[in-house]
Amino acid sequence: MNRFEVFDLPIPGLKLVERKKIGDHRGFFVRLFCAEELATLGWSKPIVQVNQSFTARRGTVRGMHFQHPPHVEMKMVLCLKGKVWDVALDIRAGSPTFLRWHAEVLSAENNRAFLIPEGFAHGFQTLTDKVELLYFHTAPYVPNVEDGINPCDPTIKISWPLPITEISERDESLPTIKPAFKGLNI
């Protein structure tokens, strides 16, 4: 029995995964990850890191983060508490959708997860207070290959749904895309 319903999104490789809850008067059960089922979507590497984040305030923006080869990562992001507007930006060299972004609302209620392939930058904005996200990664965090794109970059024009209430100094100082940026060769 499949525990996921999968939807293709406008940018090739991005997937929306709806996790099916099974429940009764006692509560519920929901599968968060299944390597066998997700292999059909291109998840071929093992999970090497699982991270959880907490963001206190509505309107906070985090991102747009990525890692350079050979540490590019596929990730699946899901929301355990609250609601976010989750964004993936295609930065794959030669991609027909290079520098296009797509966003999905993830919440504890909708049981959706965002499957983001290698070669994308990722970020989000909290739509509620007290948001908790869970991330499954195919590559470990490697500080010297981590990078990012300014979430307010006028080239990519992400339409954040709320006024930005908080952003880290680090994310705010991320560079904007320069004309010489040709993307990641993955």
Summary of the structure (lengths in Angstrom):
residues: 186
radius of gyration: 16.2
end to end distance: 33.5
largest distance: 57.6
contacts: 556
relative contact order: 0.25
helix: 6%
strand: 44%
